[in-house]
Amino acid sequence: MSKLKELYSSKSFRESGHALIDLLGDYLEAIEKKSISKVIPFQEPDEAFNFWQNDFEKKEIDPISFFKTTIERSNHLHHPKYMGHQVSAPSPIAALSGVLTSVLNNGGAVYEMGLVNNPLEKVISKYLATKIGFDENADGFLTSGGTLANLTALLTARAKYSDVWENGTTKKMAVMVSEEAHYCIDRAARIMGLGTEGIIKVPINDSFQLKIDELQNHFDKAKLADIHVFAIIGSACSTATGSYDNLKAIGDFAEKNKIWFHVDGAHGGAVVFSGKYKYLVEGIEKSDSVAIDWHKMLLTPAITTSLIYRNGENTYSTFQQKAQYLWDNSQSMEWYNAGKRTFECTKLMMSVKVYTIIKSYGTSIFEENVNYLYDLAREFETLISENSNFEIALSPQSNIVCFRLKIAKNGLSINEVNSKIRRLLLEEGEFYIVQTRIKDKLYLRVSLMNPTTELIHLKQLLNKIEFMFDQKL
Ligand SMILES: *Cc1c(COP(=O)(O)O)cnc(C)c1O
């Protein structure tokens, strides 16, 4: 058989498929049985590059051994001591559907290329819209990440308030956002050509939420400078500290000034599933658009993001482009031709991954996950407050907790102590946490993303930090 034929043979797929599933099953089992001690096998970037360059030069043909090496050398998100960045430890069943969707590879820009994923995308968007509190006029789609969803929403907002799509930029325009917003908002504004003047950063209060009483004066100041503010973004929640902006007040402000209100709920928008924590996004139903990442709090592999609009018709005004080979009529609203409304042309079959979770565990699993992780953050806060060596940056609103050792040692400042500890943790690899700077103070930061993480692991983390402080500094 020619190599090309062999590449496509069902027999070789079946063989390597079974081997891969066994490998991944063994991997997850090893994590369960605590026989993988390191969360992160950290290596300096150049060392890692050299390793792979050498591997490349060996030219051996052995995909299974490559799969093994990839597992061994990766960051283990399913490990209960993974508490680093805000990416889900994907539910294994949803990960399996990733194989399904990779084999089928139905792109979905046009209905004929997405016979299953496009209607499913509508089902999921309508469902999420009801969770947000929108009515039947709402609609949306899935897209490749919160970054792209935020950019898309801002493009829609601008299209509503200007004819920039046809005529280019003719006047100065701006968006308003809190100082604590995710960096992708700043980037989106710059991609849109708004420049530094076009990103009005509103100060924050002591809880790291956008200061509502600063909104009007910033808006008026822009107006005086002939800058047209067309949108405001609420963070739900912010990335560094996990703080939720007051969406209700922002909604009132947007309504009064007739500007677009977008909610960046990439991480914490998931609380719309939780009876217990939904209060954090009170007012979200007043927004014009909401972005929520399924690949953060909602058990789905990356990359899977919903962008939902209160008025579904607005989804069609973002990209009013003629693509005659794809669509008979570029002006009509065909929900089933996803490419009319999304940045992407070819797109992953994201809806299948979300739907797989719903088909396997029902929709209540999302609420269970959010409640578990948010509850755990509050228990961790108590644990920290009972230990006089540590202090917390602020009471956690989400599952993100920023805390630090509050003692200096051997000429090291408190910032340096915490920075060294974080570096030692990374090099040692038993835990994976990150760090963040808040008002000139360096904090250790955990995002509790993994429902197998328990309070005992957080106790062990504090013990480990104290041990490192005593023995390694
Ligand atoms: C993660 C995050 C983003 C970026 O989303 P990606 O899916 O990583 O592109 C944007 N905003 C907030 C608040 C986030 O937490």
The ligand as an SDF file (V2000), in Angstrom:
LIG
                    3D

 15 15  0  0  0  0  0  0  0  0999 V2000
   -9.6820   34.6010   29.2170 C   0  0  0  0  0  0  0  0  0  0  0  0
  -10.2750   35.9170   29.0540 C   0  0  0  0  0  0  0  0  0  0  0  0
  -10.2910   36.5460   27.8080 C   0  0  0  0  0  0  0  0  0  0  0  0
   -9.6290   35.9540   26.6000 C   0  0  0  0  0  0  0  0  0  0  0  0
  -10.3230   34.8160   26.1730 O   0  0  0  0  0  0  0  0  0  0  0  0
   -9.5940   33.6950   25.2620 P   0  0  0  0  0  0  0  0  0  0  0  0
  -10.6660   32.6620   25.1380 O   0  0  0  0  0  0  0  0  0  0  0  0
   -8.3950   33.2540   26.0160 O   0  0  0  0  0  0  0  0  0  0  0  0
   -9.2510   34.3470   23.9700 O   0  0  0  0  0  0  0  0  0  0  0  0
  -10.9310   37.7630   27.7050 C   0  0  0  0  0  0  0  0  0  0  0  0
  -11.4920   38.3370   28.7760 N   0  0  0  0  0  0  0  0  0  0  0  0
  -11.4890   37.7670   29.9940 C   0  0  0  0  0  0  0  0  0  0  0  0
  -12.1460   38.4710   31.1350 C   0  0  0  0  0  0  0  0  0  0  0  0
  -10.8810   36.5360   30.1780 C   0  0  0  0  0  0  0  0  0  0  0  0
  -10.8770   35.9580   31.3810 O   0  0  0  0  0  0  0  0  0  0  0  0
  1  2  1  0
  2  3  1  0
  2 14  2  0
  3  4  1  0
  3 10  2  0
  4  5  1  0
  5  6  1  0
  6  7  2  0
  6  8  1  0
  6  9  1  0
 10 11  1  0
 11 12  2  0
 12 13  1  0
 12 14  1  0
 14 15  1  0
M  END
$$$$
